[in-house]
Amino acid sequence: MTIALVTGSAGLIGSQAAEHFAGLGLHVVGVDNDMRKVFFGDESSTAWMATALEQKLGDSYTHESLDIRDRPAVERLFEQYGTDIGIVIHTAAQPSHDWAARDPFTDFDVNAVGTLNMIENTRQHCPDAVFIFTSTNKVYGDTPNRLPLNELETRWEIDPSHPYNDGIEEDMSIDMTKHSLFGASKVAADVVVQEYGRYFGMKTSCFRGGTLTGPNHSAAELHGFLAYVMQCTMTGTPYRVFGYKGKQVRDAIHSSDLINCFEQVYHAPRSAEVYNIGGGRFSNCSVQEAIAMCEDITGKRLDHTYVEDNRIGDHIWWIGSNARFREHYPEWSLKYDVRAILEEMFEANKERWA
């Protein structure tokens, strides 16, 4: 039986990937040791999702509480399954700018060294497997903030005459910019994955996502923008808006739309590919607009305050272009816009966030 090896399997993207590829008939081996609880506290633990996957997928799912920094343990895992592994979906990460600055060693060890552990063992034990890496748009640092931006009533917007009006493309430089330490560790991982594709001819794809979101998100103030706004609105938790007048813009992609990208790559893999991936012009909003939508959907007011200082390296405007991925995989399309994402999030979490 073909194995789908998914790291971060109890997280947002990992759990969606586990369910999806199990549905395709693959046996899913999920790797997750609930480091999200360490990063963001008990309220962000993913243990509930690990249990839910075991119950829902049954014999189609095997859970491994394994730390991707543990090189011998990772090697033993790959030795166990060997060439039965047909796809590796590497989503495990330390995902926060702010947290990385508190503990740079852990951030780099998880994001960069953990990725190297995964891809080198893929090369050694199942070199024909497809390797998918969830990178981040933070590899571009704060370069997007140099774009010509106009301040509108509820958002910042790019000058419509600019070539990136339909979304930022992969030709944007990742050099000479402030990445944050998180962005730097993800750059290292991103480039390593590319190099294994180019140097060794492996089937690798890096997905540089913006706001990846969906109803399974274990949100926290430091990570999980849309889910955290909705959670705070539903629970009455105070929310802080950091800088840019709350007009900073993000595109948002539903986890299922992203997993459909992964399926496309699995069936027709390429080597050393890099894709900006997100909601694009179809699905995006500012913080102000997200708050207004959450209040409208829930019928509640969000208790929010404004903090003048923006987060270091934060983007003022990010809408990515999906054109390169669509060129390679023309059958793929987005199904969820921001409003649909938030409505589903509200319905799915009425009990959990009660």
C-alpha positions, 0 to 999 in steps of 0.5 A: 500500500502506498504511504502518505507521510504527513508531518504536522498531521494534527495541524490545519494543513496536515490534518486536511492532507491526512483526511484527503489522501486517506480518501484517495486510498493511501495509508497516512502516517501522521507525524505530530508531537503537539509542539504547537502547545509548546509554542502557543499554550494549552489553548492552541494544542492540536491533541484534539485533532490527533485524536479526531484523526485516529477516530475518523480514519481508523486503520487508514491512519497511523500516528507517530508522536515524533519530533522532526528534530530527532534525526535518528527517530526520523531515520527509523521512521523512513527505514520502516516504510521505505519505498512504500512512501509515495508522497511526503507532505511536510507541514510541521513548523514553528510558524510565528515571527514573534516566537522565533525571536524568543528562541532562535535555536528552536525556531531554526532547528524545527524549520530548517534542520527539521526540513533537512532531516525530512528531505534527506531521509526521503532521498535515502529511503524513497527517492521517487516520492513526491516531496511537498513543502509548505513554505511561506510568503515571509521568504520575501521579507518586507520587500512587498512593503516597498510596492507603491501602495495607496491607502483606501477607506478600509485597506491598503491597495497596490497601484493598479498600474503595477505589474503585481496588481493581479498578485505578487509573483515568484520573481520578487527577490528574497534578498536585501530585506528584513525577513524576521528570524522565522522568515530566515529559517523558512528561507533556509528550508525553502532553498534546501528543498529546491536544491534537492530538486535541482541537484538530485532530481527529486520531485519537490515543490515549495508552496509559499502561502499567505494566510492558510486557514480553515475550520480545523485551525488551532488559532493563537494571537501570534499565528492564525489571523482569520481563525483567531479573529473569529475565535475572539469574536465568538468567545468575547476574547479581547483582540489586538490590531497591530499597526498599519491602521488595521488596513493591512491586507492578506489573501486567504486560502482554505485548507481544502483548496490548498490540499487540492493543489497537493493532489494535483502535484502528486498526480503530475509531479515536477522538480524544484518548483516554487509556487506563490499560493493563496486566495489571490484576488478571489479571496482577500481582506484587510484586518478591518474587513475581517473584523466587520465580517466576523461581527456580521456573521456572529451577531457579536461585537469584537472587543478590539484595541489598536496597537500602533507598532506593527509586527517586525517584518509584517506585510502591509499588503500581500495578495499573491499570484496563483498564475504560475501554479495554474499554468502548470495545473490548469484544472485547479481552481479556488472554491472558498473566498474569505466570507465562505471561509469565515462562515464555515469556521463559525458553524464548525466551531460553535461547540469548541469555541462556546 
